[in-house]
């Protein structure tokens, strides 16, 4: 059975994420290098680079989390998986785990949307350079929505795995 994770939508989202993350992984060290050279070599510290670094760092953090969801590299305690021997029981365990993950992801997305709306309405500015903080704070909502999306994709895969385990059990 073909996984939904191989769909055109998932591949497109992944490609966009990879491109943005690659850009962020270039921007952050460049900004740090510029600040080090200006401050310690030329003795001309540029005020505000630390504030600018906040924006790509937050985006990198949340896009990295959604990439981990896409790759199914969640932080988990795999002890129970070692003790579950039956295919059907293991598939059911993974299914329940993903249902719980999607539930809590949706709950977090709800509150992230609230914060997203609040940030958009208040339009706070950064302290030094007066950049709109919305551009950093929106990463929270977008990152969590992407995490939930990829968790739902994995949930669908776990449902299919459980159906296959049930079919295998019936065939035995």
WOKAGI-V229220 format. One record per backbone hydrogen bond with DSSP energy under -1.0 kcal/mol. NH is the residue of the N-H (numbers start at 1). CO is the residue of the C=O. Records with the same first field share a line. If there is no record, write none. Layout:
NH->CO  CO
This chain:
6->3
7->4
11->7
12->8
13->9
14->10
15->11
16->12
17->13
18->14
19->15
20->16
21->17
22->18
23->19
24->20
25->21
27->23
28->24
30->26
31->27
32->28
33->29
34->30
35->31
36->32
37->33
38->34
39->35
40->36
41->37
42->37
44->38
49->46
52->48
53->49
57->53
58->54
59->55
60->56
61->57
62->58
63->59
64->60
65->61
66->62
67->63
68->64
69->65
70->66
71->67
73->68
84->80
90->86
91->87
92->88
93->89
94->90
95->91
96->92
97->93
98->94
99->95
100->96
101->97
102->98
103->99
104->100
105->101
106->102
107->103
108->104
109->105
110->106
111->107
112->108
113->109
114->110
115->111
116->112
117->113
118->114
119->115
120->116
121->117
122->118
123->119
126->131
133->124
135->132
136->133
137->133
138->134
139->136
142->138
143->139
144->140
145->141
146->142
147->143
148->144
149->145
150->146
151->147
152->148
153->149
154->150
155->151
156->152
157->153
158->154
159->155
160->156
161->157
162->158
163->159
164->160
165->161
166->162
167->163
168->164
169->165
170->166
171->167
